[in-house]
Amino acid sequence: VEYYPPADLPPSEAGILIDNQLHDRDLLALIPYWGARGIIEVRETGTESIFKKDEYYFTKKQNLPADAPQYEKTFFYGIFGKNGEIGKEVKLSSLKNRFYTTMQSARIELE
């Protein structure tokens, strides 16, 4: 027997239901979820240097739906800013040392 989560259940909520715990990966699963829904685009640029890591870019394609849960909005605004325009591009490395506060806020809201 195979079970599937309800169609409109975000992966972060499904992750909690699976093992009754909230992990960072449950929140981070929102990124490919939004990508699949056409809300953001994720692009990777590789480097040929062994000393530099690949860079990821997040591009805002559209706004979150008005009825999105608050934790999703917090997470989304943590990446693009509250007034981020459509087409805004953010480098993953630019979120280093500051996005952890957004993760904490979203975690509290989801719990």
N, C-alpha and C positions, 0 to 999 in steps of 0.2 A: 504494500500500500504506500502510495506517495501522497504527501500533503504539500500544499502550496499556500503561501501567505495570501491574505486578501489582496485584491488587485491594487487598491489605493494605499496600502500600508507602506510607509517609507522604510528603507532598510535599517535605519537606526532603531525604529520601534520593533521591527522583526527581530533584530539582534538581541534585544532585551527579552523578548518572548522565548527565544530559543533556549537560553541558559539562565534567565532571570538575573542577569548582570549587565551593567552598562560598561562597555569597553571603548577605548578611543577609536578602534576600528569601526565600531558601530556608527559613530558620528562621521568619521572620514568616508564611510560608504555613501554619504550624501553626494560627494563629488561625482562619481560615475553615474549615480542615480540622476542627478541634474543633467549630466551630459547626455544620457539616454533620452531624456525628456526635451532636449533642445534648449535648455535654459542657459547652459554654459558650454564652452568648448575648451578642451584640454589639449594642449600641443606640447610635444617634447622636442627639444633641440639637443642633439648629441654633440659631444666634443670628441676629438680624436686624442686628446691628452689623457694620460692615465692619472694626472694630478687634479684635473677638474671634473666635477660631476656634471651629469646631464642637467639641463635646466627645463623646468616645466612652466608653461604659461597658461593662465586661466583667462578666458575671454567671456565677458558677460554678453549673452545673446538676447536675453529678455529678462524681465523682472520676475520675481517669484509670484505665484498666484496670491491674491489678497487673503485667501483662507489658509495659507500655509501656517503650520504651527510656529509658535514663537521661537522655539529653539532653532528651527530651520532659518528663520529670519536673522537671528543673532549670528549664526554661523555664516550665512551668506553675506551679511553686512560686515562681518569681520574680514572677509576676503576683499570685497569690492567697495566697502564704505556705504554709508546709508544713502548717499546721493549719487552713487556711481552711475555714470551714464552707460547706456547700451553701447557695446563696442569697446568698453574699457578693458584693458589688458593688465594683468597683475602677474609678476614673476613670483614663483614659489619662494625663492630665496629672499624676497623682500618681506616675507611674513615671519622670517626667522626671528626669534627672541621677542616676539610680541603677540603671536597668534595663540599662544598657550592660554592667555587670559580669556580670549574668545571661546576656546575649547572648554574652559572651566565654567564660564557663564552658560553656554549651551548645555553642558552636562547637567548643571543644577536645574535648568528649566525643563529638561527632558525627564529627569528623575522625578 
